[in-house]
Amino acid sequence: MVSVGNRQSYMEVTGFSSEVREQFYKVASVNLCSNISGQILASLVMSPPKVGDESYDAYFCERDGILKSLARRAKVRN
């Protein structure tokens, strides 16, 4: 079995003039080299399944399980 790593990033720049934002994006874009699977993963993160989609139930069940687990572990540490 071959393990393939995926990476993606998200950047939002607010509170700056359009000229400054443009420079931020230009610098950030220099290091971008997303492959096809990375682009697909980023797209999925930004637009999860909608009601009626085949994967809707499985997606939200898994997401809710992860969030509940994180919340439970956060309470244990506090």
C-alpha positions as CSV (number, residue, x, y, z in Angstrom):
1,M,0.0,0.0,0.0
2,V,1.3,3.4,-0.9
3,S,0.6,6.3,1.4
4,V,0.1,9.6,-0.3
5,G,0.1,12.8,1.8
6,N,-2.3,15.6,1.1
7,R,-1.8,19.2,2.0
8,Q,-3.9,22.2,1.5
9,S,-4.2,25.7,3.0
10,Y,-6.7,28.5,3.4
11,M,-5.9,32.1,3.7
12,E,-8.1,35.1,4.3
13,V,-6.8,38.6,4.6
14,T,-9.1,41.2,6.0
15,G,-8.7,44.7,7.2
16,F,-6.1,45.7,4.7
17,S,-6.3,47.9,1.6
18,S,-6.7,46.1,-1.8
19,E,-3.1,46.8,-2.7
20,V,-1.8,45.2,0.5
21,R,-4.1,42.2,0.1
22,E,-2.9,41.8,-3.5
23,Q,0.7,41.6,-2.2
24,F,-0.2,39.0,0.5
25,Y,-1.9,36.8,-2.1
26,K,1.1,37.2,-4.5
27,V,3.6,36.1,-1.9
28,A,1.4,33.2,-0.8
29,S,0.8,32.1,-4.4
30,V,4.5,31.7,-5.0
31,N,4.6,28.6,-2.7
32,L,1.4,27.0,-4.0
33,C,1.8,23.8,-6.1
34,S,-1.4,22.0,-5.3
35,N,-1.8,18.7,-7.1
36,I,-5.2,17.4,-8.4
37,S,-6.1,15.5,-5.2
38,G,-5.1,18.5,-3.1
39,Q,-7.4,20.7,-5.2
40,I,-10.3,18.2,-4.8
41,L,-9.8,18.0,-1.0
42,A,-9.8,21.8,-0.7
43,S,-12.9,22.0,-2.8
44,L,-14.7,19.3,-0.6
45,V,-13.7,21.2,2.6
46,M,-15.1,24.4,1.3
47,S,-18.4,22.9,0.0
48,P,-19.5,19.9,2.1
49,P,-22.3,17.6,0.9
50,K,-25.8,19.1,0.8
51,V,-29.1,17.5,2.0
52,G,-30.0,14.8,-0.5
53,D,-26.4,14.0,-1.6
54,E,-25.5,10.4,-1.3
55,S,-22.7,11.1,1.2
56,Y,-24.6,13.7,3.3
57,D,-25.4,11.4,6.2
58,A,-22.0,9.7,6.4
59,Y,-20.2,13.1,6.2
60,F,-22.1,14.7,9.0
61,C,-22.1,11.6,11.2
62,E,-18.3,11.5,10.9
63,R,-17.9,15.3,11.3
64,D,-20.2,15.3,14.4
65,G,-18.3,12.4,15.9
66,I,-15.0,14.1,15.5
67,L,-16.3,17.4,17.0
68,K,-17.9,15.6,20.0
69,S,-14.6,13.8,20.6
70,L,-12.6,17.0,20.5
71,A,-15.1,18.7,22.8
72,R,-14.9,15.7,25.3
73,R,-11.2,15.8,25.3
74,A,-11.1,19.6,25.7
75,K,-13.3,19.3,28.9
76,V,-11.0,16.6,30.3
77,R,-8.0,18.9,30.0
78,N,-9.7,21.9,31.6
